[in-house]
Amino acid sequence: MRHGKKINHLGRKTAHRHSMLANMACSLVEHKRINTTVAKAKALKQFVEPLVTKSKEDTTHNRRLVFAKLRQKDAVAELFRTVAPKVGDRPGGYTRIIKLGNRLGDNADMAMIELVDFNELYNAGKATKKKSTRRSRRGSGSSAAAAPAAKAAPAKAEKEPKKEEE
């Protein structure tokens, strides 16, 4: 019985599976989008998303942890240099799987896996919005900055008529 065993072995031994996922993750980081089977895409999603989360904080420790999984210096540098700043405000869900249909030779279900923020088609309609911050009710946000300006304007208006009367 295979109760509680959730990992898809993909018909490979452990070392082969880890090497294949590392190579696919490096290709995904380099090209931002790759075509593969649906099963491999789902396994790759589980493999690469924790690495992207680690890359959001650029420390030596995180670089070493990511390098231990990816095993390619160029891919680690690309992940920390270009991918991490783009996904810095996203809380998760860095990849998207789009099903493409069946492969011609063996009828395998094919899919395209891509990094979400690097697809220009989906992001073209969205304007780049500024990062919003939470403000408290007491806060000295925009309302407090507008209040002194409002108080200053009537004071000037009161002084000017007095000068004319004198």
C-alpha positions in Angstrom: 0.0 0.0 0.0 1.2 3.5 -0.8 -0.7 5.5 1.9 0.8 8.9 2.5 3.4 8.7 -0.3 2.7 11.8 -2.3 5.9 12.2 -4.4 5.7 11.2 -8.1 8.7 9.1 -8.9 8.4 9.7 -12.6 9.6 6.2 -13.4 13.2 7.0 -12.3 15.5 6.2 -9.5 16.1 8.9 -6.9 19.4 10.2 -8.2 18.2 10.4 -11.8 15.0 12.2 -10.7 16.9 14.8 -8.7 19.4 15.4 -11.6 16.5 15.7 -14.1 14.6 18.2 -11.9 17.7 20.2 -11.3 18.4 20.5 -15.0 14.8 21.4 -15.8 14.8 24.0 -13.0 18.0 25.5 -14.5 16.4 25.6 -17.9 13.3 27.2 -16.5 15.3 29.9 -14.8 17.4 30.5 -17.9 14.6 30.5 -20.5 11.6 31.5 -18.2 9.4 28.9 -20.0 9.9 25.3 -21.0 7.7 22.6 -22.6 7.5 19.2 -20.9 5.0 16.6 -19.8 2.3 17.5 -17.3 3.7 15.1 -14.6 7.2 16.5 -14.9 5.8 20.1 -14.9 3.9 19.4 -11.6 7.0 17.8 -10.1 9.2 20.7 -11.3 6.7 23.2 -9.7 7.2 21.6 -6.3 10.9 21.6 -6.8 11.5 25.2 -8.0 9.0 27.3 -6.0 10.9 26.9 -2.6 14.1 27.9 -4.4 12.4 31.1 -5.7 11.2 31.8 -2.2 14.7 31.4 -0.9 16.1 33.7 -3.6 13.9 36.6 -2.4 16.4 37.1 0.5 19.9 37.4 -0.9 22.1 35.9 1.7 25.2 33.7 1.4 23.3 30.9 3.2 20.4 31.1 0.8 22.7 31.1 -2.2 24.4 28.0 -0.9 21.1 26.2 -0.2 19.9 27.0 -3.8 23.2 26.0 -5.3 23.0 22.6 -3.5 19.7 22.0 -5.4 20.4 23.6 -8.8 24.2 22.7 -9.1 24.8 25.4 -11.8 26.4 28.7 -10.8 24.9 30.6 -13.8 21.4 29.5 -12.9 21.8 30.6 -9.3 23.1 34.0 -10.3 20.3 34.5 -12.8 17.7 33.4 -10.1 19.0 35.9 -7.5 19.8 38.7 -10.0 16.7 38.8 -12.3 14.0 36.5 -11.1 14.0 37.4 -7.4 13.5 41.2 -7.8 10.5 40.6 -10.1 8.7 38.3 -7.7 9.7 40.0 -4.5 6.2 41.2 -3.7 4.5 38.0 -4.7 3.6 35.7 -1.7 3.9 32.5 -3.7 2.7 30.9 -6.9 5.7 31.8 -9.0 5.0 29.3 -11.8 2.1 28.7 -14.2 1.3 25.4 -15.9 -0.6 25.6 -19.2 -1.7 22.3 -20.8 -0.8 22.0 -24.5 -2.5 18.8 -25.6 -1.0 15.4 -26.4 2.4 14.7 -27.9 2.3 13.3 -31.4 4.6 10.3 -30.9 3.4 8.7 -27.7 0.2 10.7 -26.9 1.7 12.0 -23.6 0.0 15.0 -22.0 2.2 18.0 -22.7 2.3 21.3 -20.7 4.2 24.5 -20.7 5.6 25.7 -17.3 6.6 29.3 -17.1 7.6 31.9 -14.5 4.5 34.0 -13.9 5.9 37.5 -13.9 7.9 37.0 -17.1 5.0 36.5 -19.5 4.4 39.7 -21.4 1.0 38.5 -22.8 -0.6 38.2 -19.4 1.1 41.2 -17.9 0.4 43.6 -20.8 -3.0 44.7 -19.7 -2.0 45.3 -16.1 -0.5 48.6 -15.2 2.5 48.5 -12.8 1.0 49.4 -9.5 3.0 50.7 -6.6 3.6 48.5 -3.6 0.9 49.4 -1.2 1.6 49.6 2.5 -0.8 49.1 5.4 -1.6 52.3 7.3 -2.9 52.6 10.8 -5.9 54.8 11.6 -3.8 57.0 13.8 -1.1 57.2 11.2 0.6 60.2 9.8 -0.1 59.2 6.2 -1.4 61.5 3.5 -4.3 62.9 5.6 -1.8 64.3 8.2 0.3 65.8 5.4 -2.7 67.5 3.9 -3.9 68.9 7.2 -1.0 71.3 7.8 -1.3 72.6 4.2 -5.0 73.2 4.7 -4.4 75.0 8.0 -1.6 77.1 6.4 -3.8 78.3 3.5 -6.6 80.0 5.7 -4.0 81.6 7.9 -2.4 83.3 4.9 -5.8 84.3 3.6 -6.6 85.9 7.0 -3.4 87.8 7.2 -3.7 89.3 3.7 -7.0 91.1 4.3 -5.6 92.5 7.5 -2.7 94.0 5.7 -5.0 95.7 3.2 -7.1 97.2 6.1 -4.0 98.7 7.7 
